[in-house]
Amino acid sequence: MDIENGESIASAGEQEVDFILVQLLETSVDFRQWLVRQAVPELEISRYLGSVMHATYAGEGESDVEFGFRSVSGDRHLVLIEDKIDASKQPDQVERYFNRGQYRVDRGSWDSFTVCLVAPESYVSDEDEAEFDSILRYEDVLDYLEDATHDSAAFFSTVFESGMRRGRSPTTDASGVLQSIADQFQTKTEISDLVQTVDLKKRAGFRSTHPQHPDAVQYDVYIGETGESGRSTVRLQIASIEGLTDSEREALTAIASQHVDSLSNYEWHPHRKKNIINTKVWHEDAVQDPEYDSYVDAIVDELITLSETFHPLFVENSID
């Protein structure tokens, strides 16, 4: 085996991901706080109470990961995590998660609970969005790890990336679609300063060369799945660049917050470091809309809306 050129993790499964989640919970205060914000945004953690893998209940199956915390109000809250990469759910599997949570509350062990799905973007369905209390995507964990100071962050990222390759669409290469998006966007946009700086198989990103526009702000497209049954995400990012301080990141987030309400179809994530504003483009809906000839047109339209809303705002409110 060639150690220098080999992959440390060739194929990670759900058990490996479960272990990484518990390891991060047990060793990183920052990750605990971040995970609580993603899974239970209405609560704030005051004290961490521990985590466990594969918690088993007689007659109600097992939870992949459970962790608990005391909120600032003093309540004990339990988060039950279902981790999925590519396996289909068992009959009543989600319901059994809720039964387990309610069982723990009824016995007085906890005051409240949340059931959270952790899975790659390509796995998450409309049904999942409706059934689970919250959803944490592998891609979001990777975004977090990109900024993390944990000594094992790079290795943990490798595990999640390996798991994503096993997902429902592990070979998705959206390069052609992204090239069409980039070409059309740069032809249609009225902002001449925008240039493409990210060119990956499933992502394209654009930054501004305007002297007053912050280099850290990026207008990004992520293709979850190609084709008319797929979906994409258009998002505003604050990338981690050399020299960007926490106070500068907070200032950029504050600037973005001024206009987020004007974009009704966009979600605002003020607690995230990187992907703070986003919207999903459902390809099937786009092709049925007479305004668009293809779902690419719809993605470009959202990218123009996002950039033309926030580009002038960042230029006018330069933090330099």
C-alpha positions as CSV (number, residue, x, y, z in Angstrom):
1,M,0.0,0.0,0.0
2,D,1.3,3.5,-0.9
3,I,0.8,5.4,2.3
4,E,1.8,8.8,0.9
5,N,-0.7,8.6,-2.0
6,G,-3.4,6.4,-0.4
7,E,-6.7,7.5,1.1
8,S,-6.9,7.3,4.9
9,I,-10.6,6.5,4.7
10,A,-11.7,4.8,1.5
11,S,-15.3,4.2,2.4
12,A,-16.9,5.5,5.6
13,G,-20.3,4.3,6.7
14,E,-22.9,5.5,9.2
15,Q,-21.1,4.0,12.2
16,E,-17.9,5.9,11.4
17,V,-19.8,9.1,11.1
18,D,-21.7,8.4,14.3
19,F,-18.3,8.0,16.1
20,I,-17.0,11.3,14.7
21,L,-20.1,13.1,15.8
22,V,-19.8,11.8,19.4
23,Q,-16.0,12.5,19.4
24,L,-16.7,16.1,18.3
25,L,-19.4,16.5,20.9
26,E,-17.1,15.2,23.6
27,T,-14.0,17.2,22.7
28,S,-15.2,20.5,21.2
29,V,-17.2,23.1,23.1
30,D,-17.5,25.1,19.8
31,F,-19.0,22.1,18.0
32,R,-21.5,21.5,20.7
33,Q,-22.7,25.1,20.6
34,W,-22.8,25.0,16.7
35,L,-24.7,21.7,16.6
36,V,-27.3,22.9,19.1
37,R,-27.8,26.1,17.0
38,Q,-28.4,23.9,13.9
39,A,-30.6,21.2,15.6
40,V,-32.5,23.3,18.1
41,P,-32.1,27.0,17.1
42,E,-34.7,28.1,19.6
43,L,-32.5,27.0,22.5
44,E,-29.1,28.0,23.8
45,I,-26.8,25.6,25.5
46,S,-25.8,26.3,29.1
47,R,-24.2,23.0,30.1
48,Y,-23.3,19.9,28.2
49,L,-24.7,16.7,29.7
50,G,-23.1,14.0,27.6
51,S,-23.6,11.9,24.5
52,V,-23.9,8.2,23.5
53,M,-23.9,6.1,20.4
54,H,-26.5,3.5,19.5
55,A,-28.8,4.0,22.5
56,T,-31.2,1.0,22.6
57,Y,-34.7,0.9,23.9
58,A,-36.7,-2.3,24.3
59,G,-39.3,-2.5,21.6
60,E,-38.5,0.9,20.1
61,G,-35.2,0.3,18.3
62,E,-32.0,2.4,18.8
63,S,-30.9,6.0,18.2
64,D,-27.7,6.4,16.2
65,V,-26.5,9.2,18.5
66,E,-28.1,11.0,21.4
67,F,-26.7,14.0,23.3
68,G,-28.2,16.1,26.0
69,F,-27.7,19.6,27.4
70,R,-29.2,22.0,29.9
71,S,-30.5,25.2,28.3
72,V,-30.1,28.7,29.7
73,S,-33.6,28.4,31.1
74,G,-32.5,25.3,33.1
75,D,-34.5,22.7,31.1
76,R,-32.8,19.4,30.2
77,H,-33.0,18.9,26.4
78,L,-32.3,15.6,24.6
79,V,-31.3,15.5,20.9
80,L,-31.9,12.2,19.1
81,I,-29.9,11.9,15.8
82,E,-30.7,9.6,12.9
83,D,-27.7,9.3,10.6
84,K,-28.4,8.3,7.0
85,I,-26.1,8.0,4.1
86,D,-27.8,5.7,1.5
87,A,-29.9,3.2,3.4
88,S,-33.6,3.3,3.2
89,K,-35.5,4.0,6.4
90,Q,-37.2,1.1,8.2
91,P,-41.0,1.1,8.6
92,D,-42.0,3.6,11.3
93,Q,-38.4,4.4,11.9
94,V,-38.9,8.2,12.4
95,E,-42.0,7.6,14.6
96,R,-39.9,5.3,16.8
97,Y,-37.4,8.1,17.3
98,F,-40.2,10.4,18.6
99,N,-41.5,7.5,20.8
100,R,-38.0,7.2,22.3
101,G,-37.8,10.9,23.0
102,Q,-41.3,11.0,24.6
103,Y,-40.5,7.9,26.7
104,R,-37.5,9.7,28.2
105,V,-39.5,12.8,28.9
106,D,-42.4,10.8,30.4
107,R,-39.9,9.0,32.8
108,G,-38.6,12.4,33.9
109,S,-35.1,12.0,32.5
110,W,-35.5,15.0,30.2
111,D,-37.8,18.0,29.9
112,S,-38.0,18.1,26.1
113,F,-36.4,16.5,23.0
114,T,-35.6,17.1,19.3
115,V,-35.3,14.5,16.6
116,C,-32.7,15.5,14.0
117,L,-31.7,13.9,10.7
118,V,-28.0,14.0,9.7
119,A,-27.5,13.1,6.1
120,P,-26.0,14.2,2.8
121,E,-28.0,16.8,0.8
122,S,-28.6,14.2,-1.9
123,Y,-30.4,12.0,0.6
124,V,-32.8,14.5,2.1
125,S,-36.3,14.3,0.7
126,D,-39.5,16.4,1.0
127,E,-40.8,13.8,3.4
128,D,-37.7,14.1,5.6
129,E,-38.2,17.9,5.7
130,A,-41.7,17.3,7.0
131,E,-41.1,14.5,9.4
132,F,-38.0,15.5,11.3
133,D,-37.8,18.4,13.8
134,S,-34.5,19.5,12.1
135,I,-32.0,18.4,9.4
136,L,-28.3,18.8,9.5
137,R,-26.6,18.1,6.1
138,Y,-23.2,16.6,5.8
139,E,-22.3,19.6,3.6
140,D,-23.0,21.9,6.6
141,V,-20.7,19.8,8.8
142,L,-18.0,20.2,6.2
143,D,-18.5,23.9,6.1
144,Y,-18.1,24.0,9.9
145,L,-15.0,21.8,9.8
146,E,-13.5,24.1,7.2
147,D,-13.4,26.8,9.8
148,A,-12.7,24.6,12.8
149,T,-9.6,24.8,14.9
150,H,-9.9,21.1,16.1
151,D,-6.7,19.2,15.5
152,S,-8.6,16.4,13.7
153,A,-10.8,18.7,11.6
154,A,-9.1,17.7,8.3
155,F,-9.4,14.0,9.1
156,F,-13.1,14.4,10.2
157,S,-13.8,16.1,6.9
158,T,-12.3,13.1,5.0
159,V,-14.7,10.8,6.8
160,F,-17.8,13.0,5.9
161,E,-16.6,13.3,2.3
162,S,-16.2,9.6,2.1
163,G,-19.7,9.1,3.4
164,M,-21.1,11.5,0.9
165,R,-19.5,9.5,-1.9
166,R,-21.6,6.5,-0.8
167,G,-24.8,8.6,-0.9
168,R,-27.6,8.4,-3.4
169,S,-25.8,10.3,-6.1
170,P,-22.1,9.7,-5.3
171,T,-20.9,10.3,-8.9
172,T,-22.8,13.5,-9.5
173,D,-20.6,15.7,-11.7
174,A,-22.5,19.0,-12.3
175,S,-19.5,20.6,-14.1
176,G,-21.5,21.1,-17.4
177,V,-24.5,22.5,-15.6
178,L,-22.3,24.9,-13.6
179,Q,-20.5,26.1,-16.7
180,S,-23.8,26.9,-18.2
181,I,-24.8,28.8,-15.1
182,A,-21.6,30.7,-15.0
183,D,-21.7,31.7,-18.6
184,Q,-25.3,32.8,-18.4
185,F,-24.8,34.6,-15.1
186,Q,-21.8,36.6,-16.3
187,T,-23.7,37.5,-19.5
188,K,-26.8,38.7,-17.7
189,T,-25.6,40.3,-14.6
190,E,-25.2,44.1,-14.5
191,I,-22.4,43.8,-12.0
192,S,-19.2,43.8,-14.1
193,D,-17.0,43.2,-11.0
194,L,-18.1,39.7,-10.4
195,V,-15.6,36.9,-11.4
196,Q,-15.7,33.2,-10.9
197,T,-13.3,32.0,-8.2
198,V,-14.7,28.6,-7.3
199,D,-15.0,25.9,-10.0
200,L,-15.7,22.4,-8.6
201,K,-17.8,19.4,-9.7
202,K,-20.9,20.5,-7.7
203,R,-20.1,24.2,-6.8
204,A,-19.4,27.5,-8.5
205,G,-18.6,30.6,-6.6
206,F,-18.3,34.3,-7.6
207,R,-16.5,37.1,-5.8
208,S,-16.2,40.8,-6.6
209,T,-13.1,42.7,-7.7
210,H,-14.7,46.0,-6.6
211,P,-12.2,47.7,-4.2
212,Q,-14.9,48.4,-1.6
213,H,-16.4,45.0,-1.7
214,P,-15.1,42.5,0.9
215,D,-13.1,39.6,-0.5
216,A,-14.6,37.2,2.0
217,V,-18.1,37.6,0.6
218,Q,-19.0,35.1,-2.1
219,Y,-22.1,34.4,-4.2
220,D,-22.3,30.6,-4.5
221,V,-24.2,27.8,-6.3
222,Y,-24.3,24.3,-5.0
223,I,-25.9,21.5,-7.2
224,G,-27.3,18.8,-5.0
225,E,-28.5,16.7,-7.9
226,T,-28.7,17.4,-11.6
227,G,-31.7,16.8,-13.8
228,E,-35.3,17.9,-13.6
229,S,-35.9,16.0,-10.4
230,G,-32.9,17.5,-8.6
231,R,-32.4,20.7,-6.6
232,S,-29.8,23.3,-6.1
233,T,-28.9,25.9,-3.4
234,V,-28.0,29.5,-4.1
235,R,-26.2,31.1,-1.1
236,L,-24.4,34.0,0.3
237,Q,-21.1,33.0,2.0
238,I,-18.6,34.6,4.2
239,A,-15.6,32.5,3.3
240,S,-12.6,32.0,5.6
241,I,-9.8,34.0,4.1
242,E,-6.4,34.9,5.6
243,G,-6.7,37.8,7.9
244,L,-10.4,37.8,8.4
245,T,-11.1,38.4,12.1
246,D,-14.2,37.3,14.1
247,S,-15.2,40.9,14.6
248,E,-15.0,41.5,10.8
249,R,-17.1,38.4,10.1
250,E,-19.7,39.6,12.6
251,A,-19.7,43.0,10.9
252,L,-20.3,41.4,7.5
253,T,-23.1,39.3,8.9
254,A,-24.7,42.4,10.4
255,I,-24.5,44.2,7.0
256,A,-26.2,41.2,5.3
257,S,-29.0,41.2,7.9
258,Q,-30.2,44.6,6.8
259,H,-31.8,43.3,3.6
260,V,-32.5,39.7,4.2
261,D,-36.2,40.3,4.9
262,S,-36.6,41.7,1.4
263,L,-35.9,38.2,-0.1
264,S,-39.0,36.3,0.9
265,N,-37.7,32.9,-0.5
266,Y,-34.4,33.0,1.3
267,E,-33.5,31.5,4.7
268,W,-31.4,33.5,7.1
269,H,-28.8,31.7,9.3
270,P,-27.2,34.3,11.5
271,H,-25.4,31.8,13.7
272,R,-23.5,30.2,10.8
273,K,-20.1,31.3,10.0
274,K,-20.0,30.6,6.3
275,N,-23.4,30.0,4.6
276,I,-25.5,32.7,6.1
277,I,-28.2,33.2,3.5
278,N,-29.6,30.7,1.0
279,T,-32.5,29.5,-1.1
280,K,-33.3,26.2,-2.8
281,V,-34.2,25.9,-6.4
282,W,-36.4,22.8,-7.1
283,H,-35.6,21.9,-10.7
284,E,-39.0,20.3,-11.3
285,D,-40.8,23.5,-10.2
286,A,-38.5,25.6,-12.4
287,V,-39.2,23.6,-15.6
288,Q,-42.9,23.9,-15.0
289,D,-42.7,27.7,-14.6
290,P,-43.4,29.3,-18.0
291,E,-40.9,32.1,-17.1
292,Y,-38.0,29.7,-17.5
293,D,-36.8,27.5,-20.4
294,S,-34.8,25.3,-18.0
295,Y,-33.9,25.0,-14.4
296,V,-30.6,26.6,-15.2
297,D,-32.4,29.8,-16.0
298,A,-34.1,29.7,-12.5
299,I,-30.7,29.2,-10.8
300,V,-29.2,32.1,-12.7
301,D,-32.2,34.3,-11.8
302,E,-31.7,33.6,-8.1
303,L,-28.0,34.2,-8.3
304,I,-28.6,37.6,-10.0
305,T,-31.2,38.4,-7.3
306,L,-28.8,37.5,-4.5
307,S,-25.8,39.3,-5.9
308,E,-27.7,42.5,-7.1
309,T,-29.3,42.7,-3.6
310,F,-26.2,42.4,-1.5
311,H,-23.3,43.6,-3.8
312,P,-24.2,47.3,-3.5
313,L,-24.9,46.9,0.2
314,F,-21.5,45.6,0.9
315,V,-19.9,48.2,-1.3
316,E,-21.7,51.0,0.4
317,N,-21.0,49.7,3.9
318,S,-17.3,48.8,3.5
319,I,-15.7,47.5,6.7
320,D,-12.2,48.5,5.6
